């Protein structure tokens, strides 16, 4: 049911992930000094690590004499192989989901609308009427028009690391005045009322999830809301689907407590709710789901939080 592309290239304010040594930092004048294993940097084809220093007189540059070796970190791939994973799925997204949607008995749009209707209800309870909204990991953009239709957003931003998915999104939204960008090109301005994401974080490497939450935090204004939807590995049908779906080959599921801890590292968590207990062809059971929102067996769950 995830309808987003995922990120593997989130940048922190400190620079590119993966280049920092994990050893303790030294301090000089209140500034952390990071020490590097330069032999490893040379193995990757650089005379010195990028981003963290250098000057116009002595810029750091690729070392052409370096011996070509496999990447030391599996997440560090050569540039020509480091395209976002979901670029290759962008044009076939619907086809990849068809078998699982048949089991679920409903369309992707049904699930997207259900998530946003529930979120709209909760935002009204919190007396929040979001005008500036971001879909963090918008993928091919199916949910973007719904943010205007259901949440009545005036400004909608779709963010995704997959350029190919964004290209599909531009085609699908037509003439709607939406902003589409990658995280590397979008500059957080702490001015958004709401950031939501669906099924994004299980595609972000575990070591990078905190940086992704921090990125969301920097996008929101004080008092802004973060709605994190995730697939629930405690639901046996959903768990089976994720294990056998090509699109989730590299996914690492997040149990609800893990998501709450992750969000709580930056935000004040308001509540966690569970949805989608019964397949679509048991539509007569759907009205009962509002009584089951605290039962941790729904196929998806939402962690709703506020930036203080």
C-alpha positions in Angstrom: 0.0 0.0 0.0 3.0 2.3 0.1 2.6 4.9 -2.6 5.8 6.8 -2.3 9.3 6.6 -3.7 12.0 6.4 -1.0 15.1 8.2 -0.2 18.7 7.0 0.2 20.5 10.3 -0.3 19.3 12.6 2.6 21.9 15.1 3.5 22.5 16.5 7.0 23.9 19.9 7.8 27.2 18.3 8.6 27.8 17.0 5.1 27.5 13.8 3.1 26.6 10.8 5.1 29.1 7.9 5.3 32.3 9.9 5.1 32.5 10.7 8.8 34.6 8.5 11.0 32.7 6.9 13.9 35.5 7.5 16.4 35.1 10.2 19.1 35.5 13.8 17.9 38.2 16.2 19.2 37.2 19.7 20.0 39.0 22.9 19.2 37.5 26.3 20.1 34.1 24.7 20.6 34.1 23.2 17.0 34.1 19.4 16.5 37.1 18.2 14.6 36.4 15.0 12.8 39.4 12.7 12.0 39.4 10.5 8.9 41.0 7.3 7.8 42.7 8.8 4.7 43.7 5.4 3.4 40.1 4.5 3.1 39.3 7.8 1.4 42.1 7.2 -1.2 40.6 3.7 -1.8 37.4 5.4 -2.8 39.3 7.6 -5.3 39.7 10.9 -3.3 42.9 12.5 -2.1 40.9 13.9 0.9 37.3 13.6 1.9 34.9 16.0 0.1 32.7 18.7 1.5 34.3 19.1 4.9 37.1 21.5 4.0 39.6 22.6 1.3 39.9 26.0 -0.2 39.7 27.8 -3.6 43.6 27.5 -3.7 43.7 23.9 -2.8 40.4 22.2 -3.6 40.0 18.6 -2.9 39.7 16.6 -6.1 39.4 13.0 -7.3 42.7 11.1 -7.1 43.2 9.6 -10.5 46.1 7.5 -9.3 44.0 5.7 -6.7 43.7 2.0 -7.0 40.2 1.0 -8.0 38.6 -1.1 -5.2 35.1 -2.2 -4.3 33.2 0.3 -2.2 34.1 0.0 1.5 30.5 0.7 2.5 27.8 -1.0 0.6 25.7 2.1 0.7 28.5 4.0 -1.1 28.2 3.2 -4.8 29.9 4.7 -7.8 28.1 7.7 -9.1 26.7 5.9 -12.2 25.2 3.2 -9.9 24.0 5.5 -7.2 20.6 6.4 -8.7 17.7 6.2 -6.3 16.3 2.7 -6.1 12.8 3.8 -7.1 13.9 5.3 -10.5 13.6 1.9 -12.0 10.1 1.4 -10.6 8.6 4.8 -11.5 7.0 3.8 -14.8 5.8 0.4 -13.6 4.6 1.4 -10.2 0.9 0.6 -10.8 1.7 -2.8 -12.3 3.9 -3.8 -9.3 1.1 -3.1 -6.9 -1.7 -4.9 -8.8 -1.3 -8.4 -7.3 -1.2 -7.0 -3.7 -4.1 -4.6 -4.3 -6.1 -7.6 -5.6 -5.6 -9.3 -2.2 -6.4 -6.0 -0.4 -9.6 -5.7 -2.4 -9.2 -1.9 -3.0 -7.3 0.6 -5.1 -4.3 2.7 -4.1 -6.5 5.8 -4.2 -8.9 4.2 -1.7 -6.1 3.8 0.8 -4.7 7.3 0.1 -8.1 8.8 0.6 -8.7 6.9 3.7 -5.4 8.0 5.2 -6.1 11.6 4.4 -9.7 11.6 5.7 -8.5 10.2 9.0 -5.7 12.7 9.2 -8.1 15.5 8.3 -10.4 14.4 11.2 -7.4 14.4 13.6 -6.2 17.8 12.5 -9.6 19.3 13.0 -9.5 17.9 16.6 -6.2 19.7 17.0 -7.6 22.9 15.5 -5.1 22.8 12.7 -6.0 23.9 9.2 -2.8 23.3 7.1 -2.3 25.7 4.2 1.3 24.8 3.3 1.7 21.0 3.1 4.6 18.7 2.0 4.3 15.1 0.9 7.7 13.7 2.0 8.4 10.9 -0.5 5.6 11.7 -2.9 6.7 9.1 -5.5 4.7 9.3 -8.6 2.4 11.9 -7.1 -0.9 10.1 -6.8 -1.7 11.7 -3.4 -0.7 15.3 -4.3 -4.1 16.4 -5.7 -5.8 14.8 -2.7 -4.0 17.2 -0.4 -5.8 20.0 -2.1 -9.1 18.1 -2.3 -9.3 16.7 1.2 -7.0 18.8 3.4 -7.8 22.0 1.4 -4.1 22.9 1.2 -3.2 26.1 -0.6 0.4 25.2 -1.3 1.5 21.6 -2.0 5.1 20.4 -2.2 6.1 17.0 -3.3 9.5 15.8 -2.3 11.3 12.7 -3.5 14.8 11.5 -4.2 13.8 9.7 -7.4 13.9 12.1 -10.4 12.1 9.6 -12.6 9.2 9.4 -10.1 9.0 13.2 -10.0 8.9 13.2 -13.8 5.9 10.9 -13.6 4.3 13.1 -10.9 4.6 16.2 -13.1 2.8 14.3 -15.9 0.0 13.1 -13.6 -0.7 16.4 -11.8 -1.2 18.3 -15.0 -1.6 22.0 -14.7 -2.0 22.1 -10.9 0.5 24.6 -9.4 2.5 22.2 -7.3 6.2 22.3 -6.4 8.2 19.1 -7.0 11.8 18.7 -5.9 14.4 16.4 -4.5 15.6 16.8 -0.9 19.0 18.0 -2.1 17.4 20.9 -4.0 14.7 21.9 -1.6 15.9 24.1 1.2 14.0 23.7 4.5 12.6 27.1 5.6 10.7 26.1 8.8 7.5 27.5 7.2 5.3 24.5 6.5 2.1 23.6 8.5 2.1 19.9 7.8 4.5 17.2 6.5 3.2 13.8 5.8 4.7 10.7 4.5 3.4 7.2 3.7 5.6 4.1 3.7 8.8 6.0 3.3 10.9 5.3 6.3 11.1 1.5 5.8 13.0 2.3 2.6 15.5 4.7 4.4 18.6 2.9 5.7 18.4 2.7 9.5 21.5 4.8 10.1 19.9 7.7 8.1 16.4 7.7 9.6 17.3 10.2 12.3 18.7 12.6 9.7 15.5 12.3 7.7 13.4 13.1 10.8 15.6 16.1 11.4 15.1 17.2 7.8 11.3 17.1 8.3 11.7 19.0 11.5 13.5 21.8 9.7 10.8 22.0 7.1 8.1 22.7 9.7 7.2 25.9 11.5 6.9 25.8 15.3 3.5 24.2 16.0 3.6 22.4 12.6 2.4 18.8 12.4 4.2 15.6 11.2 2.0 12.7 10.1 4.1 9.5 9.6 2.3 6.6 8.1 4.1 3.2 8.0 3.3 -0.4 7.1 2.7 -2.5 10.2 4.9 -5.6 10.4 2.6 -6.9 13.1 -0.1 -7.4 10.5 0.5 -10.9 9.1 -0.9 -10.3 5.7 1.0 -7.0 5.2 4.2 -8.6 6.5 3.8 -11.4 4.0 3.3 -9.0 1.2 6.4 -6.9 2.0 8.6 -10.0 2.1 7.5 -11.1 -1.3 7.1 -7.7 -3.1 9.9 -6.7 -5.5 9.4 -3.1 -4.5 10.2 -3.9 -0.9 13.3 -6.0 -1.5 15.5 -3.7 0.4 12.9 -2.5 2.9 13.5 -2.8 6.7 10.1 -2.6 8.5 9.5 -0.4 11.5 7.4 -1.8 14.3 5.1 0.9 15.8 7.2 1.5 19.0 10.3 2.1 16.8 8.5 4.7 14.8 7.2 6.4 17.9 10.8 6.6 19.4 12.1 7.9 16.1 9.6 10.7 15.8 9.8 11.5 19.5 13.5 12.2 19.1 12.5 15.6 17.6 8.7 16.0 18.0 6.0 15.7 20.7 4.0 12.6 19.8 0.3 13.2 20.0 -1.1 9.7 19.2 -0.7 6.5 17.2 -3.6 5.0 15.3 -4.1 1.8 13.3 -6.1 1.5 10.1 -7.0 -1.1 7.4 -8.1 -4.2 9.3 -10.4 -5.7 6.8 -9.8 -6.1 3.0 -11.8 -3.9 0.6 -14.3 -6.6 -0.3 -15.5 -6.6 3.3 -16.6 -3.1 2.9 -19.5 -3.6 5.3 -16.9 -3.9 8.1 -15.2 -0.6 7.4 -17.5 1.5 9.7 -16.2 -0.7 12.5 -12.6 0.3 12.0 -12.9 3.6 14.0 -13.5 1.4 17.1 -10.3 -0.5 16.4 -7.8 2.3 15.9 -5.9 1.4 19.1 -5.6 -2.3 18.2 -2.1 -2.7 16.8 -3.0 -5.1 14.0 -4.1 -2.7 11.3 -2.1 -3.0 8.0 -0.9 0.6 8.5 -0.4 2.9 11.4 0.1 6.7 11.8 2.2 8.5 14.3 1.0 12.0 14.6 3.3 14.6 16.2 3.8 18.3 16.7 6.9 20.5 16.5 7.1 22.4 19.7 
